[in-house]
Amino acid sequence: MSENNTLNNDGSNAAAGSPESVINNGKLEQAITNLSESNTQINTQRVVQLLINAKVVVPFNISDEKNAVKTEEKADGSGEVVINSGAEINLVLLTNDERETYCPVFTSKEESDKMTIPSSGMFIQPFTALAKAVTATDTGIKGIVINPFGMAMTLSADLLKNIIRKAEEQTRNRNYTLKAGEKVVITEADESSKTLKDIITAVVRNHKCIERAFLRKMIRPEAPKENNSSYLIILDSSDKDEDITHLFRDLGKLCTPHVKDMPLDFLRYDESNRFVTEAVKDAKPFYRKKIFGLF
């Protein structure tokens, strides 16, 4: 594998960035620890979702390093490594006892500092972009190993392809914009929605951050008939920084077989969002997290 030069964390061609200044994978590291201690589907899904949005530290080698690399001194006295245009960059690979090759990546500078294999340097890369490169048909790379010199986690090429598919699905979620002044009617969901409530409850009670869940029916009278009604599921999370879109996707897959032709819409509860607060006004959550065994 080769590239013209290194990548910044935003994907632009430039000098290699400082890993500790552009990524924060604390939640990913904790999720990997949780998975190693308890290999459950919920813990696996958590790791996969965090990987979809993660940036990782990737070691690389450069051909003819003496002429391809230079250091530019910045005004504050720090140095910045610059890769000349046209330099060939190759991934550093690890080989196991079966002679299979894996691409090592790291969740932090501290983890990358543990690497004992020589390399030209490190660059920051979105995990899914690296997964696509690794799973290309002509690489022969068997997968990716995260933090190989720490609490290692190995991801096969098949699992990487699954992560790529999930990332692509996430960008294809049902989406529309409510027009200014468009009439929207929010009502109670009918009795046939009990199965949905049971499914959602079974899932969200395994996620400590979910405080409440609401199920409403949303009608958009001015929209085309085939797209004017949906079940509206609103989840209230205590962790405002946690990405819960993976829950929306997973619930969508579990609930869809039980709703016939009725679409599902998901929203996160946000007190600053007037639409959301109006949607749950005077409504009782069908799920509320228990505290010390009590509601």
N, C-alpha and C positions, 0 to 999 in steps of 0.2 A: 504494500500500500504506500502511496506517495501523495504528497500535497505540495503546493507551491511554497507555502510558508505556514507559520503557526497561526492559531486562531485565538482571538480574544474570546471572553465568555459570551459575547453577543454574536459570535460567528463571523465577525469582520476580520480581514487579514491584517495583522499588525504584530507588534512585539508581544512576546509571551507575558501574560499577566501574573501577578502574585496570587497563588492559590488561596492563601488565607484571607485575602481581601475581597474575593469575588464569589466565594461559595460558602454556604452554611448548611451542612448536612447532618446537624445534630439529631433531627427527628429520624432521618434515614438510618443513622448509626444505631439509634435506640430500637428502631423497628427490626433491624437485622439481629440485634441482641435478643429481642423478644422472640423472634422466629427460631433462633438457635436453642432457646430454652423451652419453647412450646411450638412445635411444628403443626400449627393449625391453619385452616383455610383462611380465617380472618387475618391472622398474622402475615400469611403469604400475600394476601390481597393488599395489605397495608404497604408492604415492601414494594410490590409491583407499582402501586399508584405513586409512591414517592419517587421511584426510579423514572417514571414517565416525565416528571418535571425537574429532575435533578441535573446538576452539572457536576462533572467529576474531573479529577486530576489524572492526566494520561501521560506516561513517560514516552519519549520518542528518541530516535537516533537520526542523525543527519549525515549524509554522505559528504565527504570532503569538508569536514567540520571546520578545519582551519580557515578556509576561504569563505564558507557559507555563513558563519556566525560572527557577529561583532557586538561589542558592548558600547552603548551610548550613555554618557554620563548626563544625568539630569541636573537641573539647577539646584536641587536640594542635596546634591552629592550622592544620591543613590544611582545605581546602575540599572539599565534596562537592556535585556538581551534582544537583539533584532536578527531575524532570519532573512537573509538576502533572497530576493525574488529569484525563482528558478532552482532553489535548493531542493534536493529530494529528501523528504521526511518519511521515515518508516516507524511503524509501531514497534515497541519493544515487546517481545513475546516470551512466554514461559512454556516449557515443555515438561509434561508429566512422565511417569514411568512407562506409559503406553505409547510414548512418542507423539502424543497429541499436543497441539499448541493452543494456548489461551492468551487472551489480551488482558494484562493486569491494569486495573484502575484503582483510584484511591478516593476516599470521601473527604480527605483533608490533607493539608500539608504535613501534619503530624504523622499521618499514616504513610504518606509518600516518603517521608524521611527514613522510614524503616527499610526501604528497598536497598538491597546490597548489590544488585546487578547494575553495572555501569550503563549510563544513558547520557545523551546530549542535553537533556532538559525535560521539562514538564510543560504541558499546556492544558488549558481548561476547555472542556468539550461537553455539550449537552449529551446526556446518556443515550437518548434515542438516536441521535445522529451517529454516535459511535457504534451503537448496536446495528444500524443499517450497514455501516461500512464493514463490520466484522462478519455479518451474515451474507455479504455479497457472495455470489456463487463461485468466484474464482480465488477466494482468499485461502481456503483450506483451514481456517481458524475454527476451532471447535466451540468456542464460547468466550465469555468474559469472567474473570475472577476478581471480585471486589476485595480490597484490602488483603492481598495474599500473604502478607507478613504480620497480620494481626488476626482479628476474628474474621476469617475468610468466608466468602460466600461465592460459590461457583454457579454460573448461569449458562446452561447449554444453548446452542444455537436455536433449538426449537423453542425454548422459553423466551429467548430474545425476540424471536419472530412474533410470539404471542404478545409480548410487551409492546412491540411496534404496532401490532393490530389494535391493541387497546388504546394506544395513543391516537391512532387515526380515527377510531370510533368516537373518541372523546371530542374530536373536532367536528364530527358530523351529527352531534346531538340536535334533536328537534329544536328549531329556533325561529322566533318571529318577534317583531317589534310592535308593541301596541301604539297605534297612532294617537296623536294628541286629540283628546275629545272623544275617543272611541269608547263606546259603552261596554262595560264588562259587568256581568252579573255573577256574584259568588253566592252559592247556596250550600246547604248541607248535602253531603253525599248520601245516596240512598242506601237501603239496607243490604243490597247486593254487594256493597263494598266491604262487608265484614271480612271476607277472605283477604282483601288487600291489607286491612288493618292488622290481621293476624300475621301476615308475612312480614310486614314492615316492623312490627313489634319484635318478632323473633330475631330480626337482623340488628336493629338499632340498639337493643338492650345489651348487645355485646360491644358496643362502642360507648365508652364512658363519657365521651364529650357530648353526646346527644342528650339534651335535657327534656325536650318535648317534641312531639310530632303531631301534626294536624293533617286531616284529609278533608278537602273541600271539593266541590264541583264548580268549575268555571265555565261560563257561557259567554261567548262573544257574538251577539246577535247580528252584527254587521259583517262578520266573516263568512266565507263560503261554508255551506252547510256541513260538508265533509270535514271541516277543520274548526268548527265553532264551539265544540264542547270538549272538555277534558277533565280528568281528575287532577286536582292540584294538591301536591304533597309538599308540605312545608316542614323543614327540620330546623330546630333551634339548637345550635351548638354552643357550648360554654367556652370552647377554644376558638376565638375569632380568627386566629391565624392558620388554623388547620384547614387544609383543602379537603372538602368532603364530597367533591364531584364523583369520586370513585363509588361512594355510597349511592348516589343518584343512578349511576350506570348499572351497578349490581342490582339495585331494587327494580330498575326498569326491566332487566332481563327476567327476574323472578316473578314480577307482577303482570307483565304483558300477557302471558297465556290465560290470565283470569279476568281480563277486562274486555274481551271481545274486540270491538272496533273503537273503543274509547281510548284516545291517547292519554299519556301520562305527562304531566308537567311538574318539575321540581323547582323549589325555591328554598333559599336559606333565609331563616328569620333574621331580619335586620330592623332594629327600631327606627333607623333613619330612613327606611324605605316605606313611604306612605302606602304604596299598593299592598305590601306585605302586611302591614299593621291593620289595614282596613279589611284584608282578606280573612284575618283571624279574629277580628273584633267580635266579642260576645260568643266566640266559639270555644268549646272545650277541647283540649288536646285528647286524642284517643290513647296517647302514650305519654307518660311522665316518669322520669327516672326516679327510682326509689332511693331514698337517703336513710341509711341505717335501718333498712327493712320497712320503712314507711314511705308513703307518697308525700 
